[in-house]
Amino acid sequence: MVDRPRSAYGVLDQPTRARLFELLERLGHPATTAELAEKLEMHPNGVRNHLEVMQEAGLIERRHSRGGRGRPRDEWTISAAAEPGGRAPTAYAELASWLARACPTGR
């Protein structure tokens, strides 16, 4: 396999990342690391590590927001261009190809 930047392919095979992606989808709004950690009953540092892997793969986006004093908070949302399987769906193309091969040729 060619070594390349991490893509979305296989990133959601890890159960915690799959749960995070599903949770972000269900929430439907930007969520902070602390909010996600609380809902998954995990430590924020562990959740942040998973979120950064998902961000690197292009599945989610990070935005910094100011909430008063201190460091800006990270807010996470699903990327508009996210392809969780790592590539666009191909089921119809594969089905058409299979059907074409299954049809008898000739008379």
C-alpha positions, 0 to 999 in steps of 0.5 A: 500500500502506498504511504500517503496522508491519512484519508477517511478510509478506515478512520471510522473503523475504530469504535470510538471515532464511529461513535463520535461521528454519529454523535456529531451527526445526531447533535446537528450543531457544533459541539465542544470537546467537553460536551462530546467527552461528557456525552461519551463518558470519556476524558476530554484529552482522549476525545480530542485525540480521536477528533484530531485524527478525524479532522486530519482525514477530512471528516470533521472541521474544527472552529475556535470560539471565544467564550470569555476568559481563557483559551478559545474553545474548540467546536467540532462539526461534520465536514460538508465534504465528508466521505466516511468510507473514504470514497464516494459510493459506487454501489450503482456502478458495481450493480450495473457492471454485474448486471451487464456481465450476467446478461447473455450475449448473442441470440 
